[in-house]
Amino acid sequence: MAGLYVSGPAGVLLASAGNNITLTAAQIINAGNGPSQLSAGNNLNLNTVSAGSSQSIVRNASNHMSQSASQDVGTQIRTNGALTLNATTSP
C-alpha cells in the first residue's frame, strides 16, 4: 500500500497538484500535531480497490474444497492536527 507519512512532533503534511489528486487504497498519515492539507487544482479522488483470493483443492470427484474471500480497501487519512481538503476546478 502506497502512502504519505509524516512522523515529527510538529510535522506538516502538504500534497498539492495543479491538476487531479487520485488516491487509491492509499494511506495518508500525519502522526505529528501539525496540519495536513491535500489540494488539487481540479479533482480530489479518494478511491477503493477490491482485493481477493481463492483456493480450490480437489482430491477426487467426491472430495473437494473451494474457498474465496474478498474485501474492499479504502484510502485512509489519519491526522492529529487540522485537516484541509481542497479541490477546485478552474473555469
Secondary structure, 3 states (H helix, E strand, C coil): CCEEEECCCCCCEEEEECCCEEEECCEEEECCCCCEEEEECCCEEEEEEEEEEEEEEEEECCEEEEEEEEEEEECEEEECCCEEEEECCCC
